[in-house]
Amino acid sequence: MSRRNKPQPQALLALVLSAVVVAALVLVARGCAASNASDQDASNAQQATDDQTVTQAPDSVSFCAVGDNLANENTLEYADSWSGTTGDLSYDFGPLYDHVRDVISSYDIAFVNQETTLGVYQGHGYAGYPSFNTPDSMAQAVSDAGFDVVNTNSNHTYDTWTDSILNAQKVWASYPNITVIGSYASERDRQNVRTVEKNGITLAFLSYSYGQNGYTQNQLPNDYYAVPWDEEAMREDMARAKQKADFVVVYLHMGTEYTNTPNEQQVEAAQACADAGAGLVSCSHAHVIQPMAWLQRSDGSGSTLVAYGLGDFVSGYHKPDCVLSGMLSCDFVRGEDGAVGIQNVAWHTLIEHAEGDADTVYLARDYTDDMASVNELLADLDNPGEWIRSKTSEVIGSEFQIDQ
Protein backbone atom coordinates (compact mmCIF):
# COMPACT_ATOMS: atom_id res chain seq x y z
CA MET A 1 0.00 0.00 0.00
CA SER A 2 1.38 3.41 -0.91
CA ARG A 3 1.31 6.34 1.57
CA ARG A 4 -0.22 9.75 0.66
CA ASN A 5 2.05 12.73 0.89
CA LYS A 6 1.53 14.80 4.07
CA PRO A 7 0.29 18.37 3.29
CA GLN A 8 2.83 21.11 3.75
CA PRO A 9 2.15 24.10 6.15
CA GLN A 10 2.24 26.58 3.24
CA ALA A 11 -0.51 24.72 1.46
CA LEU A 12 -2.73 24.69 4.54
CA LEU A 13 -2.34 28.44 5.00
CA ALA A 14 -3.30 29.05 1.39
CA LEU A 15 -6.44 26.98 1.78
CA VAL A 16 -7.50 28.86 4.93
CA LEU A 17 -6.94 32.25 3.29
CA SER A 18 -8.96 31.19 0.24
CA ALA A 19 -11.89 30.12 2.42
CA VAL A 20 -11.84 33.44 4.29
CA VAL A 21 -11.83 35.40 1.03
CA VAL A 22 -14.74 33.39 -0.39
CA ALA A 23 -16.78 33.86 2.80
CA ALA A 24 -16.13 37.60 2.78
CA LEU A 25 -17.19 37.86 -0.85
CA VAL A 26 -20.42 35.99 -0.09
CA LEU A 27 -21.23 38.33 2.81
CA VAL A 28 -20.53 41.42 0.70
CA ALA A 29 -22.71 40.10 -2.10
CA ARG A 30 -25.56 39.41 0.31
CA GLY A 31 -25.19 42.85 1.84
CA CYS A 32 -25.28 44.50 -1.57
CA ALA A 33 -28.35 42.49 -2.54
CA ALA A 34 -30.13 43.45 0.67
CA SER A 35 -29.14 47.08 0.19
CA ASN A 36 -30.34 47.05 -3.40
CA ALA A 37 -33.66 45.44 -2.35
CA SER A 38 -34.09 48.02 0.41
CA ASP A 39 -33.32 50.83 -2.02
CA GLN A 40 -35.78 49.34 -4.53
CA ASP A 41 -38.47 49.03 -1.84
CA ALA A 42 -37.94 52.65 -0.85
CA SER A 43 -38.06 53.69 -4.49
CA ASN A 44 -41.27 51.74 -5.05
CA ALA A 45 -42.83 53.27 -1.93
CA GLN A 46 -41.87 56.77 -3.08
CA GLN A 47 -43.27 56.06 -6.56
CA ALA A 48 -46.53 54.81 -5.03
CA THR A 49 -46.74 57.97 -2.92
CA ASP A 50 -46.03 60.13 -5.97
CA ASP A 51 -48.66 58.26 -8.00
CA GLN A 52 -51.18 58.64 -5.19
CA THR A 53 -50.48 62.36 -5.01
CA VAL A 54 -50.97 62.75 -8.74
CA THR A 55 -54.24 60.79 -8.88
CA GLN A 56 -55.78 62.07 -5.64
CA ALA A 57 -59.24 63.53 -6.33
CA PRO A 58 -59.79 67.23 -5.59
CA ASP A 59 -62.12 68.43 -2.84
CA SER A 60 -65.61 67.58 -4.08
CA VAL A 61 -69.13 67.53 -2.61
CA SER A 62 -72.10 65.83 -4.27
CA PHE A 63 -75.36 67.76 -3.88
CA CYS A 64 -79.04 67.34 -4.70
CA ALA A 65 -82.11 69.52 -4.23
CA VAL A 66 -85.82 68.80 -4.57
CA GLY A 67 -88.83 71.10 -4.48
CA ASP A 68 -91.82 71.51 -2.19
CA ASN A 69 -92.59 68.91 0.47
CA LEU A 70 -96.24 69.78 0.95
CA ALA A 71 -98.65 67.81 3.14
CA ASN A 72 -102.16 68.48 1.87
CA GLU A 73 -105.36 66.82 3.08
CA ASN A 74 -104.80 63.74 0.89
CA THR A 75 -101.27 63.29 2.23
CA LEU A 76 -102.53 63.58 5.80
CA GLU A 77 -105.08 60.82 5.21
CA TYR A 78 -102.39 58.50 3.85
CA ALA A 79 -100.02 59.21 6.74
CA ASP A 80 -102.81 58.69 9.26
CA SER A 81 -103.64 55.26 7.81
CA TRP A 82 -99.97 54.22 7.58
CA SER A 83 -99.42 54.85 11.29
CA GLY A 84 -101.97 52.24 12.38
CA THR A 85 -105.23 53.30 13.99
CA THR A 86 -106.97 56.00 11.98
CA GLY A 87 -107.87 59.17 13.83
CA ASP A 88 -105.48 58.77 16.76
CA LEU A 89 -103.38 61.83 15.73
CA SER A 90 -100.46 59.56 14.90
CA TYR A 91 -98.97 60.06 11.43
CA ASP A 92 -96.29 58.17 9.52
CA PHE A 93 -94.99 60.01 6.45
CA GLY A 94 -92.12 57.60 5.83
CA PRO A 95 -93.69 55.60 2.96
CA LEU A 96 -93.77 58.76 0.83
CA TYR A 97 -90.00 58.46 0.40
CA ASP A 98 -89.46 54.69 0.30
CA HIS A 99 -88.38 54.64 -3.35
CA VAL A 100 -86.06 57.68 -3.31
CA ARG A 101 -84.52 57.33 0.15
CA ASP A 102 -81.42 55.45 -1.00
CA VAL A 103 -80.74 57.90 -3.82
CA ILE A 104 -81.18 60.99 -1.66
CA SER A 105 -78.99 59.51 1.08
CA SER A 106 -76.22 58.80 -1.42
CA TYR A 107 -75.47 62.52 -1.85
CA ASP A 108 -73.11 64.31 0.51
CA ILE A 109 -75.68 67.09 1.00
CA ALA A 110 -79.40 66.91 0.14
CA PHE A 111 -81.83 69.86 0.26
CA VAL A 112 -85.63 70.04 0.50
CA ASN A 113 -88.17 72.83 0.97
CA GLN A 114 -90.55 71.95 3.81
CA GLU A 115 -93.44 73.99 2.45
CA THR A 116 -95.85 73.42 5.31
CA THR A 117 -95.17 74.35 8.93
CA LEU A 118 -94.99 71.71 11.66
CA GLY A 119 -97.59 73.44 13.81
CA VAL A 120 -99.40 72.93 17.07
CA TYR A 121 -102.58 70.85 17.00
CA GLN A 122 -104.48 72.65 19.75
CA GLY A 123 -106.55 75.48 18.33
CA HIS A 124 -105.67 74.66 14.74
CA GLY A 125 -105.93 70.95 14.06
CA TYR A 126 -103.87 69.28 11.36
CA ALA A 127 -105.00 70.47 7.96
CA GLY A 128 -104.23 70.78 4.29
CA TYR A 129 -105.20 73.59 1.93
CA PRO A 130 -105.61 76.51 2.40
CA SER A 131 -104.12 76.90 5.91
CA PHE A 132 -101.68 74.02 6.17
CA ASN A 133 -100.71 72.55 9.53
CA THR A 134 -98.46 69.49 9.46
CA PRO A 135 -97.76 66.98 12.28
CA ASP A 136 -94.34 66.96 13.93
CA SER A 137 -93.65 63.44 12.66
CA MET A 138 -92.93 64.87 9.22
CA ALA A 139 -89.52 65.91 10.57
CA GLN A 140 -88.61 62.30 11.32
CA ALA A 141 -89.63 61.21 7.83
CA VAL A 142 -87.59 63.99 6.23
CA SER A 143 -84.58 63.06 8.34
CA ASP A 144 -84.94 59.36 7.54
CA ALA A 145 -85.22 60.20 3.84
CA GLY A 146 -81.67 61.53 3.97
CA PHE A 147 -82.10 65.29 3.80
CA ASP A 148 -79.38 67.42 5.38
CA VAL A 149 -80.64 70.96 4.72
CA VAL A 150 -84.31 71.93 5.18
CA ASN A 151 -85.87 75.25 4.25
CA THR A 152 -88.89 76.28 6.37
CA ASN A 153 -89.57 79.66 4.73
CA SER A 154 -92.52 79.80 2.34
CA ASN A 155 -95.76 81.67 1.77
CA HIS A 156 -97.38 79.17 4.17
CA THR A 157 -95.05 79.74 7.15
CA TYR A 158 -97.64 81.87 8.95
CA ASP A 159 -100.66 79.69 8.08
CA THR A 160 -101.31 78.86 11.75
CA TRP A 161 -99.47 81.89 13.14
CA THR A 162 -96.51 82.28 15.47
CA ASP A 163 -97.26 79.50 17.95
CA SER A 164 -96.86 77.00 15.13
CA ILE A 165 -93.68 78.70 13.89
CA LEU A 166 -92.15 78.40 17.35
CA ASN A 167 -93.26 74.77 17.56
CA ALA A 168 -91.62 74.02 14.22
CA GLN A 169 -88.37 75.65 15.31
CA LYS A 170 -88.36 73.52 18.46
CA VAL A 171 -89.08 70.32 16.53
CA TRP A 172 -86.37 70.89 13.93
CA ALA A 173 -83.85 71.82 16.63
CA SER A 174 -84.15 68.25 17.93
CA TYR A 175 -82.55 67.00 14.69
CA PRO A 176 -78.89 68.04 14.93
CA ASN A 177 -78.16 66.21 11.67
CA ILE A 178 -80.31 68.74 9.78
CA THR A 179 -79.40 72.35 9.04
CA VAL A 180 -82.56 74.49 8.97
CA ILE A 181 -82.79 77.76 7.06
CA GLY A 182 -85.40 80.45 6.39
CA SER A 183 -87.08 80.72 9.81
CA TYR A 184 -85.10 81.97 12.80
CA ALA A 185 -85.57 82.65 16.52
CA SER A 186 -84.31 86.25 16.43
CA GLU A 187 -82.67 88.83 14.19
CA ARG A 188 -79.30 87.89 15.62
CA ASP A 189 -80.04 84.26 14.83
CA ARG A 190 -81.03 85.20 11.27
CA GLN A 191 -77.73 86.98 10.73
CA ASN A 192 -75.85 83.85 11.78
CA VAL A 193 -75.50 82.38 8.29
CA ARG A 194 -75.98 78.61 8.26
CA THR A 195 -73.15 76.58 6.77
CA VAL A 196 -72.44 72.93 6.09
CA GLU A 197 -68.89 71.57 5.75
CA LYS A 198 -68.17 68.40 3.81
CA ASN A 199 -64.97 66.99 2.30
CA GLY A 200 -63.05 70.19 2.94
CA ILE A 201 -65.66 72.44 1.30
CA THR A 202 -67.97 74.79 3.23
CA LEU A 203 -71.34 75.72 1.75
CA ALA A 204 -73.52 78.60 3.01
CA PHE A 205 -77.31 78.59 2.62
CA LEU A 206 -79.62 81.62 2.41
CA SER A 207 -83.42 81.70 2.01
CA TYR A 208 -86.04 84.25 0.95
CA SER A 209 -89.78 84.15 0.24
CA TYR A 210 -91.85 86.51 -1.91
CA GLY A 211 -94.40 86.96 0.91
CA GLN A 212 -97.00 85.39 3.21
CA ASN A 213 -100.56 84.39 2.33
CA GLY A 214 -103.09 86.88 3.67
CA TYR A 215 -100.58 89.31 5.18
CA THR A 216 -98.52 92.27 4.10
CA GLN A 217 -95.04 92.43 5.58
CA ASN A 218 -95.94 95.25 7.99
CA GLN A 219 -98.69 93.04 9.47
CA LEU A 220 -96.15 90.42 10.51
CA PRO A 221 -94.31 90.56 13.84
CA ASN A 222 -90.79 90.49 12.37
CA ASP A 223 -88.58 89.72 9.38
CA TYR A 224 -86.91 86.63 10.78
CA TYR A 225 -89.70 84.09 11.42
CA ALA A 226 -90.02 83.96 7.63
CA VAL A 227 -87.35 85.95 5.78
CA PRO A 228 -88.89 88.10 3.01
CA TRP A 229 -87.21 88.85 -0.28
CA ASP A 230 -85.31 92.13 -0.01
CA GLU A 231 -82.39 92.74 -2.33
CA GLU A 232 -80.50 95.03 0.02
CA ALA A 233 -80.84 92.59 2.92
CA MET A 234 -79.76 89.75 0.62
CA ARG A 235 -76.55 91.60 -0.27
CA GLU A 236 -75.75 92.07 3.41
CA ASP A 237 -76.43 88.38 4.06
CA MET A 238 -74.31 87.44 1.06
CA ALA A 239 -71.35 89.42 2.37
CA ARG A 240 -71.53 87.51 5.66
CA ALA A 241 -71.97 84.21 3.85
CA LYS A 242 -68.92 84.69 1.65
CA GLN A 243 -66.79 85.35 4.72
CA LYS A 244 -67.77 81.98 6.17
CA ALA A 245 -68.03 79.70 3.14
CA ASP A 246 -66.41 78.62 -0.11
CA PHE A 247 -69.72 78.62 -1.99
CA VAL A 248 -73.17 80.16 -1.44
CA VAL A 249 -76.51 78.49 -2.25
CA VAL A 250 -79.66 80.64 -2.26
CA TYR A 251 -83.22 79.32 -2.07
CA LEU A 252 -86.01 81.55 -3.44
CA HIS A 253 -89.65 80.74 -2.74
CA MET A 254 -91.33 82.57 -5.59
CA GLY A 255 -92.94 82.16 -9.00
CA THR A 256 -96.35 82.19 -10.67
CA GLU A 257 -98.36 79.13 -9.68
CA TYR A 258 -99.00 76.45 -12.33
CA THR A 259 -96.83 78.27 -14.89
CA ASN A 260 -93.79 76.60 -16.47
CA THR A 261 -92.10 79.93 -17.21
CA PRO A 262 -90.31 81.96 -14.50
CA ASN A 263 -91.88 85.33 -13.78
CA GLU A 264 -90.15 88.70 -13.71
CA GLN A 265 -89.55 88.64 -9.96
CA GLN A 266 -87.83 85.26 -10.17
CA VAL A 267 -85.59 86.31 -13.03
CA GLU A 268 -84.60 89.60 -11.41
CA ALA A 269 -84.08 88.08 -7.96
CA ALA A 270 -81.98 85.20 -9.31
CA GLN A 271 -79.79 87.63 -11.26
CA ALA A 272 -79.39 89.84 -8.18
CA CYS A 273 -78.27 86.82 -6.16
CA ALA A 274 -75.83 85.84 -8.90
CA ASP A 275 -74.38 89.35 -9.08
CA ALA A 276 -73.96 89.36 -5.29
CA GLY A 277 -71.94 86.14 -5.45
CA ALA A 278 -74.30 83.17 -5.22
CA GLY A 279 -73.09 80.10 -7.08
CA LEU A 280 -76.43 78.28 -7.14
CA VAL A 281 -80.01 79.59 -6.92
CA SER A 282 -82.81 77.06 -6.41
CA CYS A 283 -86.48 78.03 -6.61
CA SER A 284 -89.88 76.50 -6.02
CA HIS A 285 -93.44 77.63 -5.31
CA ALA A 286 -95.11 77.37 -8.73
CA HIS A 287 -96.04 73.70 -8.02
CA VAL A 288 -94.77 72.82 -11.51
CA ILE A 289 -91.35 72.46 -13.09
CA GLN A 290 -89.55 75.40 -14.69
CA PRO A 291 -86.28 75.67 -16.67
CA MET A 292 -82.68 75.74 -15.50
CA ALA A 293 -80.16 78.25 -16.82
CA TRP A 294 -76.67 79.68 -16.39
CA LEU A 295 -76.60 83.36 -15.38
CA GLN A 296 -73.54 85.49 -16.09
CA ARG A 297 -72.49 87.67 -13.15
CA SER A 298 -72.33 91.39 -13.85
CA ASP A 299 -68.73 91.68 -12.65
CA GLY A 300 -67.55 89.03 -15.10
CA SER A 301 -66.41 86.71 -12.31
CA GLY A 302 -68.22 83.69 -13.71
CA SER A 303 -71.63 82.07 -13.98
CA THR A 304 -74.35 81.01 -11.55
CA LEU A 305 -76.64 78.02 -11.97
CA VAL A 306 -80.35 78.70 -11.42
CA ALA A 307 -83.15 76.15 -11.22
CA TYR A 308 -86.27 78.29 -11.56
CA GLY A 309 -88.73 75.61 -10.48
CA LEU A 310 -88.20 72.13 -9.03
CA GLY A 311 -91.94 71.58 -8.65
CA ASP A 312 -93.83 69.73 -5.91
CA PHE A 313 -91.73 66.93 -4.47
CA VAL A 314 -94.83 65.72 -2.61
CA SER A 315 -98.28 67.30 -2.73
CA GLY A 316 -101.00 64.73 -3.41
CA TYR A 317 -102.73 67.05 -5.85
CA HIS A 318 -104.74 65.45 -8.63
CA LYS A 319 -103.13 67.64 -11.28
CA PRO A 320 -100.61 66.02 -13.65
CA ASP A 321 -98.33 69.05 -13.68
CA CYS A 322 -98.09 68.91 -9.88
CA VAL A 323 -97.23 65.20 -9.94
CA LEU A 324 -94.16 65.88 -12.10
CA SER A 325 -91.13 67.39 -10.35
CA GLY A 326 -87.37 67.35 -10.51
CA MET A 327 -84.25 66.72 -8.49
CA LEU A 328 -81.27 68.89 -9.34
CA SER A 329 -77.89 67.25 -8.79
CA CYS A 330 -74.36 68.58 -9.18
CA ASP A 331 -70.89 68.42 -7.71
CA PHE A 332 -69.17 71.32 -5.96
CA VAL A 333 -65.48 70.99 -6.84
CA ARG A 334 -62.47 72.98 -5.71
CA GLY A 335 -60.31 74.02 -8.66
CA GLU A 336 -56.56 74.50 -8.88
CA ASP A 337 -56.99 78.18 -7.98
CA GLY A 338 -58.78 77.23 -4.75
CA ALA A 339 -62.20 78.46 -5.87
CA VAL A 340 -65.21 76.13 -5.69
CA GLY A 341 -67.33 75.70 -8.81
CA ILE A 342 -70.14 73.53 -10.16
CA GLN A 343 -69.68 70.43 -12.30
CA ASN A 344 -71.81 67.49 -13.52
CA VAL A 345 -75.17 69.25 -13.47
CA ALA A 346 -78.18 67.00 -14.09
CA TRP A 347 -81.97 67.02 -13.82
CA HIS A 348 -83.59 63.85 -12.47
CA THR A 349 -87.30 63.56 -13.22
CA LEU A 350 -89.50 62.60 -10.26
CA ILE A 351 -93.08 61.30 -10.16
CA GLU A 352 -95.52 61.15 -7.26
CA HIS A 353 -97.47 57.91 -7.57
CA ALA A 354 -100.85 57.25 -5.92
CA GLU A 355 -102.59 53.90 -6.20
CA GLY A 356 -105.02 52.51 -3.65
CA ASP A 357 -103.53 53.05 -0.21
CA ALA A 358 -100.09 53.91 -1.64
CA ASP A 359 -98.63 57.37 -2.23
CA THR A 360 -94.92 57.60 -2.91
CA VAL A 361 -92.26 59.28 -5.05
CA TYR A 362 -90.29 57.54 -7.80
CA LEU A 363 -87.40 58.50 -9.99
CA ALA A 364 -88.69 58.42 -13.56
CA ARG A 365 -85.89 56.05 -14.55
CA ASP A 366 -87.45 53.49 -12.18
CA TYR A 367 -90.99 54.25 -13.30
CA THR A 368 -92.55 52.19 -16.08
CA ASP A 369 -95.34 53.14 -18.45
CA ASP A 370 -97.46 50.40 -16.86
CA MET A 371 -97.02 52.05 -13.46
CA ALA A 372 -97.91 55.43 -14.93
CA SER A 373 -101.10 54.01 -16.43
CA VAL A 374 -102.49 53.16 -12.97
CA ASN A 375 -101.33 56.33 -11.21
CA GLU A 376 -104.54 57.90 -9.91
CA LEU A 377 -102.93 61.35 -10.03
CA LEU A 378 -102.40 60.97 -13.81
CA ALA A 379 -105.80 59.45 -14.59
CA ASP A 380 -106.79 62.30 -16.93
CA LEU A 381 -103.93 61.58 -19.37
CA ASP A 382 -104.17 59.15 -22.30
CA ASN A 383 -100.46 58.23 -22.29
CA PRO A 384 -99.04 59.39 -18.94
CA GLY A 385 -95.63 57.72 -19.37
CA GLU A 386 -94.94 59.53 -22.63
CA TRP A 387 -96.33 62.77 -21.20
CA ILE A 388 -93.85 62.63 -18.29
CA ARG A 389 -90.88 62.39 -20.64
CA SER A 390 -92.05 64.88 -23.25
CA LYS A 391 -93.17 67.50 -20.71
CA THR A 392 -89.83 67.34 -18.91
CA SER A 393 -87.84 67.64 -22.14
CA GLU A 394 -90.02 70.53 -23.30
CA VAL A 395 -89.51 72.55 -20.11
CA ILE A 396 -85.91 71.69 -19.20
CA GLY A 397 -84.54 71.67 -22.76
CA SER A 398 -81.36 70.14 -24.10
CA GLU A 399 -78.68 72.23 -22.37
CA PHE A 400 -78.66 70.03 -19.28
CA GLN A 401 -78.50 66.27 -18.84
CA ILE A 402 -81.93 64.80 -18.11
CA ASP A 403 -82.23 61.49 -16.27
CA GLN A 404 -85.63 59.89 -16.94
PyMOL commands that set and color helices and strands:
alter all, ss='L'
color gray80, all
select helices_A, chain A and resi 9-55+73-82+94-97+101-105+137-144+161-173+187-191+217-219+231-244+264-276+320-323+364-366+369-373+376-378+384-396
alter helices_A, ss='H'
color red, helices_A
select strands_A, chain A and resi 60-69+109-114+149-151+179-181+194-198+201-209+247-253+280-284+289-296+303-310+312-314+324-334+340-355+358-363+401-403
alter strands_A, ss='S'
color yellow, strands_A
deselect
rebuild
show_as cartoon
